[in-house]
Amino acid sequence: MIDLMNTCLDADKNQFVAQMGPVASMLGRLASDSNPEMKQKVATFAGTLCRELPNSAGMHMKNVVVGLTVNLTH
């Protein structure tokens, strides 16, 4: 899914603006996966999305950050 979203982001970043809330919610759920590779992919995509759409993405990324940090204690 993340690879597909990267392709979509490369094709037209503005298509994410209208659906930023649902996209960020999905990324937050994916980020809470304990698999380190999934966390890396989510973090990379979320970072790219925030760089490409700084005025639209930032306010939606709280759940992504929470998901990414939830397993840092082990």
mmCIF file of the N, C-alpha and C atoms, coordinates in Angstrom:
data_MODEL
# 
_entry.id   MODEL 
# 
loop_
_atom_site.group_PDB 
_atom_site.id 
_atom_site.type_symbol 
_atom_site.label_atom_id 
_atom_site.label_alt_id 
_atom_site.label_comp_id 
_atom_site.label_asym_id 
_atom_site.label_entity_id 
_atom_site.label_seq_id 
_atom_site.pdbx_PDB_ins_code 
_atom_site.Cartn_x 
_atom_site.Cartn_y 
_atom_site.Cartn_z 
_atom_site.occupancy 
_atom_site.B_iso_or_equiv 
_atom_site.pdbx_formal_charge 
_atom_site.auth_seq_id 
_atom_site.auth_comp_id 
_atom_site.auth_asym_id 
_atom_site.auth_atom_id 
_atom_site.pdbx_PDB_model_num 
ATOM 1   N N  . MET A 1 1  ? 0.827  -1.197 0.000   1.00 0.00 ? 1  MET A N  1 
ATOM 2   C CA . MET A 1 1  ? 0.000  0.000  0.000   1.00 0.00 ? 1  MET A CA 1 
ATOM 3   C C  . MET A 1 1  ? 0.870  1.258  0.000   1.00 0.00 ? 1  MET A C  1 
ATOM 4   N N  . ILE A 1 2  ? 1.913  1.249  0.809   1.00 0.00 ? 2  ILE A N  1 
ATOM 5   C CA . ILE A 1 2  ? 2.789  2.419  0.873   1.00 0.00 ? 2  ILE A CA 1 
ATOM 6   C C  . ILE A 1 2  ? 3.475  2.656  -0.479  1.00 0.00 ? 2  ILE A C  1 
ATOM 7   N N  . ASP A 1 3  ? 3.894  1.583  -1.129  1.00 0.00 ? 3  ASP A N  1 
ATOM 8   C CA . ASP A 1 3  ? 4.527  1.728  -2.443  1.00 0.00 ? 3  ASP A CA 1 
ATOM 9   C C  . ASP A 1 3  ? 3.557  2.334  -3.453  1.00 0.00 ? 3  ASP A C  1 
ATOM 10  N N  . LEU A 1 4  ? 2.310  1.909  -3.410  1.00 0.00 ? 4  LEU A N  1 
ATOM 11  C CA . LEU A 1 4  ? 1.288  2.476  -4.294  1.00 0.00 ? 4  LEU A CA 1 
ATOM 12  C C  . LEU A 1 4  ? 1.075  3.955  -3.987  1.00 0.00 ? 4  LEU A C  1 
ATOM 13  N N  . MET A 1 5  ? 1.028  4.293  -2.719  1.00 0.00 ? 5  MET A N  1 
ATOM 14  C CA . MET A 1 5  ? 0.832  5.694  -2.340  1.00 0.00 ? 5  MET A CA 1 
ATOM 15  C C  . MET A 1 5  ? 2.019  6.555  -2.771  1.00 0.00 ? 5  MET A C  1 
ATOM 16  N N  . ASN A 1 6  ? 3.230  6.000  -2.729  1.00 0.00 ? 6  ASN A N  1 
ATOM 17  C CA . ASN A 1 6  ? 4.401  6.724  -3.235  1.00 0.00 ? 6  ASN A CA 1 
ATOM 18  C C  . ASN A 1 6  ? 4.258  7.016  -4.722  1.00 0.00 ? 6  ASN A C  1 
ATOM 19  N N  . THR A 1 7  ? 3.785  6.040  -5.464  1.00 0.00 ? 7  THR A N  1 
ATOM 20  C CA . THR A 1 7  ? 3.566  6.227  -6.903  1.00 0.00 ? 7  THR A CA 1 
ATOM 21  C C  . THR A 1 7  ? 2.526  7.310  -7.147  1.00 0.00 ? 7  THR A C  1 
ATOM 22  N N  . CYS A 1 8  ? 1.454  7.289  -6.364  1.00 0.00 ? 8  CYS A N  1 
ATOM 23  C CA . CYS A 1 8  ? 0.409  8.311  -6.500  1.00 0.00 ? 8  CYS A CA 1 
ATOM 24  C C  . CYS A 1 8  ? 0.941  9.693  -6.134  1.00 0.00 ? 8  CYS A C  1 
ATOM 25  N N  . LEU A 1 9  ? 1.775  9.751  -5.099  1.00 0.00 ? 9  LEU A N  1 
ATOM 26  C CA . LEU A 1 9  ? 2.360  11.026 -4.690  1.00 0.00 ? 9  LEU A CA 1 
ATOM 27  C C  . LEU A 1 9  ? 3.262  11.582 -5.790  1.00 0.00 ? 9  LEU A C  1 
ATOM 28  N N  . ASP A 1 10 ? 4.029  10.706 -6.411  1.00 0.00 ? 10 ASP A N  1 
ATOM 29  C CA . ASP A 1 10 ? 4.893  11.133 -7.515  1.00 0.00 ? 10 ASP A CA 1 
ATOM 30  C C  . ASP A 1 10 ? 4.077  11.624 -8.703  1.00 0.00 ? 10 ASP A C  1 
ATOM 31  N N  . ALA A 1 11 ? 2.950  10.995 -8.956  1.00 0.00 ? 11 ALA A N  1 
ATOM 32  C CA . ALA A 1 11 ? 2.119  11.358 -10.108 1.00 0.00 ? 11 ALA A CA 1 
ATOM 33  C C  . ALA A 1 11 ? 1.427  12.706 -9.920  1.00 0.00 ? 11 ALA A C  1 
ATOM 34  N N  . ASP A 1 12 ? 0.833  12.927 -8.743  1.00 0.00 ? 12 ASP A N  1 
ATOM 35  C CA . ASP A 1 12 ? 0.106  14.179 -8.484  1.00 0.00 ? 12 ASP A CA 1 
ATOM 36  C C  . ASP A 1 12 ? -0.088 14.335 -6.986  1.00 0.00 ? 12 ASP A C  1 
ATOM 37  N N  . LYS A 1 13 ? 0.777  15.097 -6.365  1.00 0.00 ? 13 LYS A N  1 
ATOM 38  C CA . LYS A 1 13 ? 0.721  15.260 -4.913  1.00 0.00 ? 13 LYS A CA 1 
ATOM 39  C C  . LYS A 1 13 ? -0.574 15.914 -4.441  1.00 0.00 ? 13 LYS A C  1 
ATOM 40  N N  . ASN A 1 14 ? -1.176 16.739 -5.263  1.00 0.00 ? 14 ASN A N  1 
ATOM 41  C CA . ASN A 1 14 ? -2.373 17.468 -4.845  1.00 0.00 ? 14 ASN A CA 1 
ATOM 42  C C  . ASN A 1 14 ? -3.603 16.581 -4.675  1.00 0.00 ? 14 ASN A C  1 
ATOM 43  N N  . GLN A 1 15 ? -3.565 15.366 -5.210  1.00 0.00 ? 15 GLN A N  1 
ATOM 44  C CA . GLN A 1 15 ? -4.696 14.462 -5.031  1.00 0.00 ? 15 GLN A CA 1 
ATOM 45  C C  . GLN A 1 15 ? -4.849 14.042 -3.560  1.00 0.00 ? 15 GLN A C  1 
ATOM 46  N N  . PHE A 1 16 ? -3.815 14.219 -2.751  1.00 0.00 ? 16 PHE A N  1 
ATOM 47  C CA . PHE A 1 16 ? -3.869 13.849 -1.339  1.00 0.00 ? 16 PHE A CA 1 
ATOM 48  C C  . PHE A 1 16 ? -4.526 14.920 -0.472  1.00 0.00 ? 16 PHE A C  1 
ATOM 49  N N  . VAL A 1 17 ? -4.589 16.138 -0.955  1.00 0.00 ? 17 VAL A N  1 
ATOM 50  C CA . VAL A 1 17 ? -5.074 17.256 -0.135  1.00 0.00 ? 17 VAL A CA 1 
ATOM 51  C C  . VAL A 1 17 ? -6.493 16.998 0.378   1.00 0.00 ? 17 VAL A C  1 
ATOM 52  N N  . ALA A 1 18 ? -7.394 16.611 -0.477  1.00 0.00 ? 18 ALA A N  1 
ATOM 53  C CA . ALA A 1 18 ? -8.795 16.414 -0.089  1.00 0.00 ? 18 ALA A CA 1 
ATOM 54  C C  . ALA A 1 18 ? -8.992 15.220 0.847   1.00 0.00 ? 18 ALA A C  1 
ATOM 55  N N  . GLN A 1 19 ? -8.069 14.272 0.811   1.00 0.00 ? 19 GLN A N  1 
ATOM 56  C CA . GLN A 1 19 ? -8.204 13.048 1.616   1.00 0.00 ? 19 GLN A CA 1 
ATOM 57  C C  . GLN A 1 19 ? -7.126 12.936 2.685   1.00 0.00 ? 19 GLN A C  1 
ATOM 58  N N  . MET A 1 20 ? -6.543 14.052 3.097   1.00 0.00 ? 20 MET A N  1 
ATOM 59  C CA . MET A 1 20 ? -5.421 14.021 4.030   1.00 0.00 ? 20 MET A CA 1 
ATOM 60  C C  . MET A 1 20 ? -5.794 13.389 5.371   1.00 0.00 ? 20 MET A C  1 
ATOM 61  N N  . GLY A 1 21 ? -6.967 13.660 5.887   1.00 0.00 ? 21 GLY A N  1 
ATOM 62  C CA . GLY A 1 21 ? -7.395 13.073 7.157   1.00 0.00 ? 21 GLY A CA 1 
ATOM 63  C C  . GLY A 1 21 ? -7.424 11.546 7.110   1.00 0.00 ? 21 GLY A C  1 
ATOM 64  N N  . PRO A 1 22 ? -8.155 10.962 6.167   1.00 0.00 ? 22 PRO A N  1 
ATOM 65  C CA . PRO A 1 22 ? -8.175 9.503  6.064   1.00 0.00 ? 22 PRO A CA 1 
ATOM 66  C C  . PRO A 1 22 ? -6.800 8.889  5.766   1.00 0.00 ? 22 PRO A C  1 
ATOM 67  N N  . VAL A 1 23 ? -6.014 9.552  4.936   1.00 0.00 ? 23 VAL A N  1 
ATOM 68  C CA . VAL A 1 23 ? -4.674 9.040  4.622   1.00 0.00 ? 23 VAL A CA 1 
ATOM 69  C C  . VAL A 1 23 ? -3.819 9.034  5.885   1.00 0.00 ? 23 VAL A C  1 
ATOM 70  N N  . ALA A 1 24 ? -3.866 10.114 6.656   1.00 0.00 ? 24 ALA A N  1 
ATOM 71  C CA . ALA A 1 24 ? -3.084 10.191 7.890   1.00 0.00 ? 24 ALA A CA 1 
ATOM 72  C C  . ALA A 1 24 ? -3.568 9.154  8.907   1.00 0.00 ? 24 ALA A C  1 
ATOM 73  N N  . SER A 1 25 ? -4.861 8.909  8.979   1.00 0.00 ? 25 SER A N  1 
ATOM 74  C CA . SER A 1 25 ? -5.389 7.880  9.883   1.00 0.00 ? 25 SER A CA 1 
ATOM 75  C C  . SER A 1 25 ? -4.873 6.504  9.495   1.00 0.00 ? 25 SER A C  1 
ATOM 76  N N  . MET A 1 26 ? -4.865 6.215  8.193   1.00 0.00 ? 26 MET A N  1 
ATOM 77  C CA . MET A 1 26 ? -4.341 4.939  7.726   1.00 0.00 ? 26 MET A CA 1 
ATOM 78  C C  . MET A 1 26 ? -2.857 4.821  8.048   1.00 0.00 ? 26 MET A C  1 
ATOM 79  N N  . LEU A 1 27 ? -2.108 5.886  7.817   1.00 0.00 ? 27 LEU A N  1 
ATOM 80  C CA . LEU A 1 27 ? -0.676 5.860  8.129   1.00 0.00 ? 27 LEU A CA 1 
ATOM 81  C C  . LEU A 1 27 ? -0.445 5.661  9.625   1.00 0.00 ? 27 LEU A C  1 
ATOM 82  N N  . GLY A 1 28 ? -1.280 6.262  10.451  1.00 0.00 ? 28 GLY A N  1 
ATOM 83  C CA . GLY A 1 28 ? -1.164 6.080  11.895  1.00 0.00 ? 28 GLY A CA 1 
ATOM 84  C C  . GLY A 1 28 ? -1.365 4.639  12.303  1.00 0.00 ? 28 GLY A C  1 
ATOM 85  N N  . ARG A 1 29 ? -2.341 3.983  11.698  1.00 0.00 ? 29 ARG A N  1 
ATOM 86  C CA . ARG A 1 29 ? -2.568 2.561  12.002  1.00 0.00 ? 29 ARG A CA 1 
ATOM 87  C C  . ARG A 1 29 ? -1.409 1.709  11.501  1.00 0.00 ? 29 ARG A C  1 
ATOM 88  N N  . LEU A 1 30 ? -0.908 2.010  10.316  1.00 0.00 ? 30 LEU A N  1 
ATOM 89  C CA . LEU A 1 30 ? 0.237  1.267  9.791   1.00 0.00 ? 30 LEU A CA 1 
ATOM 90  C C  . LEU A 1 30 ? 1.489  1.501  10.638  1.00 0.00 ? 30 LEU A C  1 
ATOM 91  N N  . ALA A 1 31 ? 1.643  2.702  11.147  1.00 0.00 ? 31 ALA A N  1 
ATOM 92  C CA . ALA A 1 31 ? 2.824  3.034  11.955  1.00 0.00 ? 31 ALA A CA 1 
ATOM 93  C C  . ALA A 1 31 ? 2.843  2.290  13.279  1.00 0.00 ? 31 ALA A C  1 
ATOM 94  N N  . SER A 1 32 ? 1.689  1.879  13.766  1.00 0.00 ? 32 SER A N  1 
ATOM 95  C CA . SER A 1 32 ? 1.654  1.167  15.044  1.00 0.00 ? 32 SER A CA 1 
ATOM 96  C C  . SER A 1 32 ? 1.998  -0.315 14.890  1.00 0.00 ? 32 SER A C  1 
ATOM 97  N N  . ASP A 1 33 ? 2.231  -0.762 13.654  1.00 0.00 ? 33 ASP A N  1 
ATOM 98  C CA . ASP A 1 33 ? 2.686  -2.129 13.398  1.00 0.00 ? 33 ASP A CA 1 
ATOM 99  C C  . ASP A 1 33 ? 4.060  -2.312 14.035  1.00 0.00 ? 33 ASP A C  1 
ATOM 100 N N  . SER A 1 34 ? 4.290  -3.441 14.667  1.00 0.00 ? 34 SER A N  1 
ATOM 101 C CA . SER A 1 34 ? 5.568  -3.654 15.348  1.00 0.00 ? 34 SER A CA 1 
ATOM 102 C C  . SER A 1 34 ? 6.705  -4.001 14.389  1.00 0.00 ? 34 SER A C  1 
ATOM 103 N N  . ASN A 1 35 ? 6.408  -4.253 13.134  1.00 0.00 ? 35 ASN A N  1 
ATOM 104 C CA . ASN A 1 35 ? 7.427  -4.569 12.136  1.00 0.00 ? 35 ASN A CA 1 
ATOM 105 C C  . ASN A 1 35 ? 8.269  -3.327 11.839  1.00 0.00 ? 35 ASN A C  1 
ATOM 106 N N  . PRO A 1 36 ? 9.588  -3.373 12.098  1.00 0.00 ? 36 PRO A N  1 
ATOM 107 C CA . PRO A 1 36 ? 10.443 -2.202 11.860  1.00 0.00 ? 36 PRO A CA 1 
ATOM 108 C C  . PRO A 1 36 ? 10.452 -1.731 10.407  1.00 0.00 ? 36 PRO A C  1 
ATOM 109 N N  . GLU A 1 37 ? 10.360 -2.658 9.461   1.00 0.00 ? 37 GLU A N  1 
ATOM 110 C CA . GLU A 1 37 ? 10.355 -2.273 8.055   1.00 0.00 ? 37 GLU A CA 1 
ATOM 111 C C  . GLU A 1 37 ? 9.110  -1.448 7.717   1.00 0.00 ? 37 GLU A C  1 
ATOM 112 N N  . MET A 1 38 ? 7.963  -1.836 8.284   1.00 0.00 ? 38 MET A N  1 
ATOM 113 C CA . MET A 1 38 ? 6.734  -1.075 8.041   1.00 0.00 ? 38 MET A CA 1 
ATOM 114 C C  . MET A 1 38 ? 6.864  0.326  8.640   1.00 0.00 ? 38 MET A C  1 
ATOM 115 N N  . LYS A 1 39 ? 7.417  0.424  9.844   1.00 0.00 ? 39 LYS A N  1 
ATOM 116 C CA . LYS A 1 39 ? 7.610  1.736  10.463  1.00 0.00 ? 39 LYS A CA 1 
ATOM 117 C C  . LYS A 1 39 ? 8.505  2.620  9.600   1.00 0.00 ? 39 LYS A C  1 
ATOM 118 N N  . GLN A 1 40 ? 9.565  2.044  9.027   1.00 0.00 ? 40 GLN A N  1 
ATOM 119 C CA . GLN A 1 40 ? 10.466 2.817  8.171   1.00 0.00 ? 40 GLN A CA 1 
ATOM 120 C C  . GLN A 1 40 ? 9.743  3.310  6.922   1.00 0.00 ? 40 GLN A C  1 
ATOM 121 N N  . LYS A 1 41 ? 8.959  2.442  6.310   1.00 0.00 ? 41 LYS A N  1 
ATOM 122 C CA . LYS A 1 41 ? 8.218  2.840  5.101   1.00 0.00 ? 41 LYS A CA 1 
ATOM 123 C C  . LYS A 1 41 ? 7.207  3.931  5.415   1.00 0.00 ? 41 LYS A C  1 
ATOM 124 N N  . VAL A 1 42 ? 6.489  3.781  6.524   1.00 0.00 ? 42 VAL A N  1 
ATOM 125 C CA . VAL A 1 42 ? 5.495  4.787  6.912   1.00 0.00 ? 42 VAL A CA 1 
ATOM 126 C C  . VAL A 1 42 ? 6.184  6.118  7.214   1.00 0.00 ? 42 VAL A C  1 
ATOM 127 N N  . ALA A 1 43 ? 7.274  6.067  7.966   1.00 0.00 ? 43 ALA A N  1 
ATOM 128 C CA . ALA A 1 43 ? 7.988  7.297  8.315   1.00 0.00 ? 43 ALA A CA 1 
ATOM 129 C C  . ALA A 1 43 ? 8.522  8.002  7.071   1.00 0.00 ? 43 ALA A C  1 
ATOM 130 N N  . THR A 1 44 ? 9.067  7.231  6.150   1.00 0.00 ? 44 THR A N  1 
ATOM 131 C CA . THR A 1 44 ? 9.594  7.811  4.915   1.00 0.00 ? 44 THR A CA 1 
ATOM 132 C C  . THR A 1 44 ? 8.482  8.449  4.098   1.00 0.00 ? 44 THR A C  1 
ATOM 133 N N  . PHE A 1 45 ? 7.365  7.731  3.958   1.00 0.00 ? 45 PHE A N  1 
ATOM 134 C CA . PHE A 1 45 ? 6.255  8.277  3.179   1.00 0.00 ? 45 PHE A CA 1 
ATOM 135 C C  . PHE A 1 45 ? 5.659  9.506  3.858   1.00 0.00 ? 45 PHE A C  1 
ATOM 136 N N  . ALA A 1 46 ? 5.443  9.428  5.175   1.00 0.00 ? 46 ALA A N  1 
ATOM 137 C CA . ALA A 1 46 ? 4.859  10.563 5.901   1.00 0.00 ? 46 ALA A CA 1 
ATOM 138 C C  . ALA A 1 46 ? 5.776  11.785 5.803   1.00 0.00 ? 46 ALA A C  1 
ATOM 139 N N  . GLY A 1 47 ? 7.072  11.566 5.903   1.00 0.00 ? 47 GLY A N  1 
ATOM 140 C CA . GLY A 1 47 ? 8.013  12.676 5.762   1.00 0.00 ? 47 GLY A CA 1 
ATOM 141 C C  . GLY A 1 47 ? 7.957  13.301 4.382   1.00 0.00 ? 47 GLY A C  1 
ATOM 142 N N  . THR A 1 48 ? 7.898  12.467 3.367   1.00 0.00 ? 48 THR A N  1 
ATOM 143 C CA . THR A 1 48 ? 7.800  12.964 1.997   1.00 0.00 ? 48 THR A CA 1 
ATOM 144 C C  . THR A 1 48 ? 6.499  13.724 1.786   1.00 0.00 ? 48 THR A C  1 
ATOM 145 N N  . LEU A 1 49 ? 5.422  13.172 2.302   1.00 0.00 ? 49 LEU A N  1 
ATOM 146 C CA . LEU A 1 49 ? 4.114  13.822 2.173   1.00 0.00 ? 49 LEU A CA 1 
ATOM 147 C C  . LEU A 1 49 ? 4.126  15.192 2.856   1.00 0.00 ? 49 LEU A C  1 
ATOM 148 N N  . CYS A 1 50 ? 4.729  15.267 4.030   1.00 0.00 ? 50 CYS A N  1 
ATOM 149 C CA . CYS A 1 50 ? 4.797  16.547 4.745   1.00 0.00 ? 50 CYS A CA 1 
ATOM 150 C C  . CYS A 1 50 ? 5.683  17.562 4.020   1.00 0.00 ? 50 CYS A C  1 
ATOM 151 N N  . ARG A 1 51 ? 6.760  17.097 3.414   1.00 0.00 ? 51 ARG A N  1 
ATOM 152 C CA . ARG A 1 51 ? 7.616  18.010 2.647   1.00 0.00 ? 51 ARG A CA 1 
ATOM 153 C C  . ARG A 1 51 ? 6.914  18.508 1.383   1.00 0.00 ? 51 ARG A C  1 
ATOM 154 N N  . GLU A 1 52 ? 6.178  17.626 0.736   1.00 0.00 ? 52 GLU A N  1 
ATOM 155 C CA . GLU A 1 52 ? 5.499  17.992 -0.515  1.00 0.00 ? 52 GLU A CA 1 
ATOM 156 C C  . GLU A 1 52 ? 4.273  18.876 -0.280  1.00 0.00 ? 52 GLU A C  1 
ATOM 157 N N  . LEU A 1 53 ? 3.578  18.640 0.832   1.00 0.00 ? 53 LEU A N  1 
ATOM 158 C CA . LEU A 1 53 ? 2.343  19.383 1.133   1.00 0.00 ? 53 LEU A CA 1 
ATOM 159 C C  . LEU A 1 53 ? 2.395  19.928 2.563   1.00 0.00 ? 53 LEU A C  1 
ATOM 160 N N  . PRO A 1 54 ? 3.330  20.824 2.847   1.00 0.00 ? 54 PRO A N  1 
ATOM 161 C CA . PRO A 1 54 ? 3.522  21.273 4.231   1.00 0.00 ? 54 PRO A CA 1 
ATOM 162 C C  . PRO A 1 54 ? 2.313  21.993 4.843   1.00 0.00 ? 54 PRO A C  1 
ATOM 163 N N  . ASN A 1 55 ? 1.529  22.646 4.031   1.00 0.00 ? 55 ASN A N  1 
ATOM 164 C CA . ASN A 1 55 ? 0.370  23.378 4.560   1.00 0.00 ? 55 ASN A CA 1 
ATOM 165 C C  . ASN A 1 55 ? -0.853 22.496 4.763   1.00 0.00 ? 55 ASN A C  1 
ATOM 166 N N  . SER A 1 56 ? -0.827 21.288 4.209   1.00 0.00 ? 56 SER A N  1 
ATOM 167 C CA . SER A 1 56 ? -1.982 20.396 4.303   1.00 0.00 ? 56 SER A CA 1 
ATOM 168 C C  . SER A 1 56 ? -1.737 19.198 5.209   1.00 0.00 ? 56 SER A C  1 
ATOM 169 N N  . ALA A 1 57 ? -0.527 18.690 5.233   1.00 0.00 ? 57 ALA A N  1 
ATOM 170 C CA . ALA A 1 57 ? -0.258 17.418 5.908   1.00 0.00 ? 57 ALA A CA 1 
ATOM 171 C C  . ALA A 1 57 ? 0.044  17.555 7.388   1.00 0.00 ? 57 ALA A C  1 
ATOM 172 N N  . GLY A 1 58 ? 0.804  18.554 7.761   1.00 0.00 ? 58 GLY A N  1 
ATOM 173 C CA . GLY A 1 58 ? 1.323  18.657 9.121   1.00 0.00 ? 58 GLY A CA 1 
ATOM 174 C C  . GLY A 1 58 ? 0.297  18.500 10.229  1.00 0.00 ? 58 GLY A C  1 
ATOM 175 N N  . MET A 1 59 ? -0.821 19.155 10.094  1.00 0.00 ? 59 MET A N  1 
ATOM 176 C CA . MET A 1 59 ? -1.822 19.123 11.163  1.00 0.00 ? 59 MET A CA 1 
ATOM 177 C C  . MET A 1 59 ? -2.499 17.761 11.322  1.00 0.00 ? 59 MET A C  1 
ATOM 178 N N  . HIS A 1 60 ? -2.302 16.863 10.387  1.00 0.00 ? 60 HIS A N  1 
ATOM 179 C CA . HIS A 1 60 ? -2.939 15.545 10.427  1.00 0.00 ? 60 HIS A CA 1 
ATOM 180 C C  . HIS A 1 60 ? -2.014 14.434 10.901  1.00 0.00 ? 60 HIS A C  1 
ATOM 181 N N  . MET A 1 61 ? -0.763 14.729 11.165  1.00 0.00 ? 61 MET A N  1 
ATOM 182 C CA . MET A 1 61 ? 0.235  13.685 11.387  1.00 0.00 ? 61 MET A CA 1 
ATOM 183 C C  . MET A 1 61 ? 0.430  13.252 12.843  1.00 0.00 ? 61 MET A C  1 
ATOM 184 N N  . LYS A 1 62 ? -0.367 13.753 13.761  1.00 0.00 ? 62 LYS A N  1 
ATOM 185 C CA . LYS A 1 62 ? -0.191 13.385 15.169  1.00 0.00 ? 62 LYS A CA 1 
ATOM 186 C C  . LYS A 1 62 ? -0.282 11.864 15.369  1.00 0.00 ? 62 LYS A C  1 
ATOM 187 N N  . ASN A 1 63 ? -1.284 11.214 14.791  1.00 0.00 ? 63 ASN A N  1 
ATOM 188 C CA . ASN A 1 63 ? -1.439 9.765  14.960  1.00 0.00 ? 63 ASN A CA 1 
ATOM 189 C C  . ASN A 1 63 ? -0.282 8.983  14.354  1.00 0.00 ? 63 ASN A C  1 
ATOM 190 N N  . VAL A 1 64 ? 0.314  9.522  13.310  1.00 0.00 ? 64 VAL A N  1 
ATOM 191 C CA . VAL A 1 64 ? 1.475  8.861  12.700  1.00 0.00 ? 64 VAL A CA 1 
ATOM 192 C C  . VAL A 1 64 ? 2.643  8.899  13.675  1.00 0.00 ? 64 VAL A C  1 
ATOM 193 N N  . VAL A 1 65 ? 2.883  10.052 14.273  1.00 0.00 ? 65 VAL A N  1 
ATOM 194 C CA . VAL A 1 65 ? 3.975  10.180 15.246  1.00 0.00 ? 65 VAL A CA 1 
ATOM 195 C C  . VAL A 1 65 ? 3.733  9.272  16.439  1.00 0.00 ? 65 VAL A C  1 
ATOM 196 N N  . VAL A 1 66 ? 2.518  9.238  16.932  1.00 0.00 ? 66 VAL A N  1 
ATOM 197 C CA . VAL A 1 66 ? 2.188  8.361  18.059  1.00 0.00 ? 66 VAL A CA 1 
ATOM 198 C C  . VAL A 1 66 ? 2.431  6.908  17.687  1.00 0.00 ? 66 VAL A C  1 
ATOM 199 N N  . GLY A 1 67 ? 1.982  6.502  16.513  1.00 0.00 ? 67 GLY A N  1 
ATOM 200 C CA . GLY A 1 67 ? 2.174  5.124  16.063  1.00 0.00 ? 67 GLY A CA 1 
ATOM 201 C C  . GLY A 1 67 ? 3.641  4.768  15.918  1.00 0.00 ? 67 GLY A C  1 
ATOM 202 N N  . LEU A 1 68 ? 4.432  5.709  15.438  1.00 0.00 ? 68 LEU A N  1 
ATOM 203 C CA . LEU A 1 68 ? 5.849  5.449  15.246  1.00 0.00 ? 68 LEU A CA 1 
ATOM 204 C C  . LEU A 1 68 ? 6.603  5.338  16.572  1.00 0.00 ? 68 LEU A C  1 
ATOM 205 N N  . THR A 1 69 ? 6.162  6.047  17.575  1.00 0.00 ? 69 THR A N  1 
ATOM 206 C CA . THR A 1 69 ? 6.886  6.066  18.845  1.00 0.00 ? 69 THR A CA 1 
ATOM 207 C C  . THR A 1 69 ? 6.377  5.048  19.858  1.00 0.00 ? 69 THR A C  1 
ATOM 208 N N  . VAL A 1 70 ? 5.276  4.383  19.578  1.00 0.00 ? 70 VAL A N  1 
ATOM 209 C CA . VAL A 1 70 ? 4.654  3.491  20.544  1.00 0.00 ? 70 VAL A CA 1 
ATOM 210 C C  . VAL A 1 70 ? 5.558  2.312  20.928  1.00 0.00 ? 70 VAL A C  1 
ATOM 211 N N  . ASN A 1 71 ? 6.387  1.849  20.032  1.00 0.00 ? 71 ASN A N  1 
ATOM 212 C CA . ASN A 1 71 ? 7.231  0.692  20.316  1.00 0.00 ? 71 ASN A CA 1 
ATOM 213 C C  . ASN A 1 71 ? 8.685  1.049  20.599  1.00 0.00 ? 71 ASN A C  1 
ATOM 214 N N  . LEU A 1 72 ? 8.978  2.278  20.915  1.00 0.00 ? 72 LEU A N  1 
ATOM 215 C CA . LEU A 1 72 ? 10.353 2.671  21.158  1.00 0.00 ? 72 LEU A CA 1 
ATOM 216 C C  . LEU A 1 72 ? 10.906 2.165  22.488  1.00 0.00 ? 72 LEU A C  1 
ATOM 217 N N  . THR A 1 73 ? 10.062 1.663  23.341  1.00 0.00 ? 73 THR A N  1 
ATOM 218 C CA . THR A 1 73 ? 10.519 1.250  24.673  1.00 0.00 ? 73 THR A CA 1 
ATOM 219 C C  . THR A 1 73 ? 11.160 -0.122 24.712  1.00 0.00 ? 73 THR A C  1 
ATOM 220 N N  . HIS A 1 74 ? 11.113 -0.892 23.623  1.00 0.00 ? 74 HIS A N  1 
ATOM 221 C CA . HIS A 1 74 ? 11.702 -2.235 23.685  1.00 0.00 ? 74 HIS A CA 1 
ATOM 222 C C  . HIS A 1 74 ? 13.032 -2.307 23.007  1.00 0.00 ? 74 HIS A C  1 
# 
